[in-house]
Amino acid sequence: MTKPESCPACGAPNDCSLADPRTADRACWCYGVSIDPAVLEALPAELRDIACLCPRCAQVEAQLQAAARPIK
């Protein structure tokens, strides 16, 4: 069974703020990125909508890095 704090695709920590009681009042990192629907559709149906993917499996690492860069 997948845990809310683990990526359902690879089992790595997914860094979901909603899964951590200490940060559950903050928006998850996934709210600020655009995940290709094909990535989600590639997951087996039983693994969908139960936990966040990790940024690597969601294929959004570049988006997160770009968002973290300071604006000049």
Beta strands, then each sheet from edge to edge (+ up, - down):
end
